[in-house]
Amino acid sequence: MDLSKMFKTEDGKNHVFTFVLVSTLFLLWGTCNGMIDVMDKHFQDLLHLTKAQSAWVQFAHYLGYLLMSMPASWLARKLGYKSGIISGLLLVALGGFWFVPATYISAFWAFLLGVCVIAMGLTVLETVANPYTTVLGPKHFAATRINLAQSFNGVGWIFGPIIGGAFFYSASGAEVAQGQLYIPYLVVAIVVLLMSVAFYFANVPDLNTEDEYQLNDSTDNTVKRSIWSHPHFTGAVAAQFFYVAAQAGIFSFFINYMIEEMPSISQGVAGSWFFNGRTFVRDGAFFVNEKGATFLLGTIGFPLFLLGRASGAAIMRKLKAHRVLGTYAIANVFLCGIVVLKLGWISVAAVFLSFLFMSIMFPTIFALGISGLGVQAKKASGFIVMAIIGGAIMPKLMGYLGDVYNMSVSFLIPLGCFALIAIYGYSWPRLSRSDAQVSSI
């Protein structure tokens, strides 16, 4: 199996080094997103917020994507991939440095502003890097390459909760943790500045895929030249909205779910190295605490997410991407249903398995949505990234259901989202008038 074929363009050039360099961006935003997902519970404890109120953290994060998605698309088209990446890195650094004064201001709005600014920088990076991975080699490996790059993102999701758990929670209380919240973001800002220097001196060619739909043909009519005239793209925007909605909801309230719904563990297990210092006693029984739930997220949840991305990239070298997407989405409909039924440890296992099956959805929807759009893929990617705003809306609905009923019932929200994604996956050949995306080496 010659993996080098995945990165060779028609001119014979091999872009594997460029691919690895760009993949570090996926690691970056995975880490930042992972830290966000363990921040909600910190503010619930510090400010005595309800689950719906703490979801303002997610709202601020995804608001950044909404505000910056179209400017990011414009930057990618006007400045090219390289300058777009550097612009995004500098914006992330700005948001990271802001957490230093935000810690001294010590107001909820100040932290939300920092979250939003970092997200705006990540928006630029995602708008540029996601479509760029699809052009660094043959078209039929596009979905494989973007899933492989997103495996680096999965590694970042593992680091994020570990870093966040170390600084956002303290045995001395939420007030003590509040004073050290800026530390990981300061480190991120410094690292990002170094990355921007590396990209400045690196060779990042501006490549585009073939314009299969003649979107740039000046002799064609306006309707035919519009990216919105292609159902596989508009469907991808909707599917991405629902996917990020489901992902953000599950990730955001994972800690709440484990604390409230996970069955008790024995005293012996609670005293083991795995759970030592990560449990609390309630009604004479041992349950995981915030640090324990964060530890489970980083050691089981996100490693399964990474495994799904890595194995998904391999699977899509052999199987059609849209079918894999539809099948994985159906699997998560089933798993969310098990969570809603409150079946004890079976439901807990279902939550973890949902990480595995949702892993390939974002990059696969992205690749399917921009397939065949040529240079207009940069513009299309902006709208697909804008769809990430779903992550600002659905967590608040899940939080509301969690407040009124329980966290198990709140999984009805992602269940519905995954059902709609499955419809898009299985309908993609008809929407795109193509049965492409078969990857084999």
C-alpha positions, 0 to 999 in steps of 0.5 A: 500500500503506497500512501504517497499516492494520497499526496501527489498532484497531477504535476507529480509533486508530493505534498506530504510535508505540507500536509503534515504542517497543516495538520498541526493546525488541527491539533491546535484547534482540537486542544482549544476546543477540548479545553472549552468542553470542560469549562462549563462545569467550572462556571457552574460551580463558581457562579452557581449557574444552571446547565442552560446558563453555563452553555453561554460558554459554548454560545460564545465559542460558536458565535465566534464561528458565526461572526468570522466564517464569511470574513474567513472565506474572503481572506482565503480567497483574497490572500490565499491559503498561506496568508489566511493561515497566518491571519488565523494564528495571530487572531488565536494568539490575541484571544489567548493573551486576553485571558491574562487581563480577563483573569484579573477582571474576573467577570463572566463576560471577560472570559466569554470574550476571550473564548469568542476571539479565540474561536474567531481565529480558529474559524479562519484556520478551519475555513482554510485548512479543511478544504486545503487538505482536500486538494493536496493530492488526487480527488478520490482521496479527498475524504481520506486526507481530511479524515487523516488530518482530523486525526490530529484534531482528535489528539488535540481533543485528548490533550484539551480536557487533561490541560483544562482539568489541571487548571480549571478545577482545584481541590481548594475550590472553584475560586482558586481554580479561577486564578489560574485559568489564564495559564493554559491560554497564555501558553497557547498564545505563545505556541501559536506565535511560533507556529505563525513564524513557521508558516511564514517561512514554509512552502504552502502552494495555493492549489485548487481542485477541478471545477466540475460544475463550471462555477467559474464559467463566465458563459454560464448562467447565474443560477448554474454558477451559484454554489447554492444551486448544488444540493450536495453543498446546501445539504452539507451546510445543514448536516454540518449544523446538526452535527456540530449541534450534537457534538457540542451538546454531548461534549459540553455536558459529558461531565454533568452526565457522568456525575449525575447519571453514572452508577456508583462504583465500589470503594475498592475501585474508588481507591484505585489509581485510576479513580484516586482523588476523582470521586465523592461520596453521596448517600454512602456510595462513591461517584465520580467528581468533576476531575474524575469525569474530566479524566474519563473524557480525556482517557476514554472518550476522546481516545475513542474519538481519535480511534474513530478518525484514524480508522475512518480514514482507513475505511474510506480508502475502501468504502464510499464516504457518504455510506460510511457517514450514513452508517455511522450516523444511524449507529449514533441514533441507536446509541443515543436512544440507549442513553435516553432509556437510562440503562445504567452502565449500558447507557454509560458505554453508549455515551462513550461509543458515540464518540467513536461513531461521531468522529468522522462526521465533520470532515466527511460532511466537509469533503462531500459538501465541497466536492467538485466546486473548484476554486469556489470551495474556499467560498463554500467552506466559509458557509460550511464553517458558519454552520458550526453555529449549531453548537451555540444553539443545541447545548442550550436546549440540552441544558434546558432538558437536563435542568427540567428532566435529566441528562439522559433525556437531553440526549433526545437532541443529538438523537434527532441531529444524527438522524438528519445526518444519516439522511444526508449521507445516504442521499448524497449521490442523488444530491450531487448527481455523482457516486464518487468518493470511492478511495482505494490504493 
